[in-house]
Amino acid sequence: MLEEFVSLGKWWLPNKPEVVVPGKLSFSPESGATLELIGSFYSSHLKEIGQVKISSIEGESNLTSGVRLDFIKPEEIIILGLLDNNEKITLYRCSGQVKSFEFTKLTASLSFNVRYVFRKIHFEYEQDIKFKSISVQYSHLEKWVGKSGMQFSVEENEIWMSYQPPSSIHLAKLGSLDLYITFSPVCVYPFYPDAYNASIEQKTYLTIQNPCNKPIDDCVNLLIKFSDLLSFAMTKATSVIKVTGKADVIHEKPVQQANGDFTLEKEARETQVIIIFGLWNPTKSSEINLSPDKMLFLFSDVVSDVENNLGSFFEAWINKREEYEPVFDLLMATMYSSSLYLGYKFLNIIQALEAYHTSKYEGSYQDKKIYKKGLYKKFIEVLNDFPSESDNQENGISDEFRNALKGKLKNQTSFTLETRLKEILNKVSSLLPNEPDFIGNEKDRELFSRRASETRNALTHHNKEKRQQAARGGELFQLFHTLTVILQICLLRELNLPDESIKILVERNRAYQKEWRPSSN
């Protein structure tokens, strides 16, 4: 993942280069970048926020007016810096506040939260922040793509290696942004003649070509969505390891004219910039030993020599992510929070399935208009005629309870969770693993739906008696795991993957070996 760091340097505003302030820049992937200044860019740290009336000791007749003050909260588009190692830094979109203030000296120290850090470059103006392309390295991306340009041969005591980078693969054109899978030239470490060992590495990237200079936010939003897709494909959270951008920077160089005089001419030079920003992704997934056989699907499953479907697959992911936002949010929260308690993981996934069914099928036992004119009307008549607590202290009900019942009974046509699970299972049963123990027959599917529903209700409503009967330990894990497989199948269908392909992926993935089994087995 993006590496944490703390660096000391000196900082200034582009329009006030003469005011240079020492400070510390720190970054973590979870919280982003923070600049802590030892001092301030500003001559004043207080601002007027209104008027106040001040009374004297003598009373109301001697009121005077005063000014109400508060600390400034500066917003700076760009802050420039130079680290102690002379590395140029641009901080982009900075929100500040007064961190400490000495009233006797009227001096302050400021702290800024920073949206983007650009390393190895100074952008003086916001309009100069234009990236021709942005390349992203994700954890395990090379295993998921599965393409290498390396070839080895062994002849007696000689080992030969040749390398030709694989050709870039065009994925999709989203608006004016073009997405590619690209490959780096091979890296050899160390690269000196007397080395006794060497490491050879090919790196794989998602590269976003940006010929129309779309804002950096558009590119970052896209790379985050692709990160989510990779996590879904790998069944483990992937993380952003490194982000680099290519920008044209204007340089001035002296050019001798025919008369011998020198003039300064401007030229654009392509410069590589390291881009850093905070992500809600605390999982250090690069440290997880993740092999392709444990992934839900691979690059090769959606891309063939005949047709490249990953682009349309990714576009479908973006659209469905928006259409079923609560479903995807619950799934992603479960995947990215690896340390989440099993009970919370189970609740997230079963709630995601409930939200999916509600959004896709709605699901009700009776039309709401018919219900309101029929059964609900009878319920209301009974409630209205039922004695009140003041008239019948033994059997009567309070007005608050009467109104609460009316509210609860008003929306009782919607399917229960158990019914929704049974309906989902019936729709995906043909895609479940063929093993007879995976949930089992129709009766077992009903038992599964009831058991999962009862456990959700017990964990949610904290009924002591029901909680003791809820699934726990190994059975709870099996429920969670089986529900996850069912949700994956539903979403693969939404992403327009053919049923025959989904069936192959599910059968191939051995991760479902700890699925739920009826207790009778």
Salt bridges, closest charged atoms under 4 A:
GLU36 OE2 - LYS24 NZ 3.66
GLU36 OE1 - LYS99 NZ 2.29
GLU87 OE2 - ARG119 NE 2.76
ASP178 OD1 - HIS170 NE2 2.83
ASP178 OD2 - LYS173 NZ 3.37
ASP217 OD2 - ARG93 NH1 2.65
ASP218 OD2 - LYS214 NZ 4.00
ASP228 OD2 - ARG321 NH2 3.54
ASP248 OD1 - LYS132 NZ 3.42
GLU267 OE1 - LYS253 NZ 3.39
GLU267 OE2 - ARG269 NE 2.87
GLU270 OE2 - LYS132 NZ 2.74
ASP301 OD2 - ARG508 NH2 2.81
GLU323 OE1 - LYS320 NZ 3.32
ASP329 OD1 - ARG321 NH1 2.86
GLU354 OE1 - ARG456 NH1 2.96
ASP399 OD1 - ARG402 NE 3.97
GLU418 OE2 - ARG450 NE 3.38
GLU423 OE2 - HIS357 NE2 2.99
GLU435 OE2 - ARG510 NH2 3.36
ASP437 OD2 - ARG517 NE 3.81
GLU475 OE2 - ARG451 NE 2.90
GLU494 OE1 - LYS320 NZ 3.08
GLU494 OE2 - LYS360 NZ 2.98
ASP499 OD2 - ARG493 NH2 2.93
GLU507 OE2 - LYS503 NZ 3.61
GLU515 OE2 - ARG517 NH2 2.70
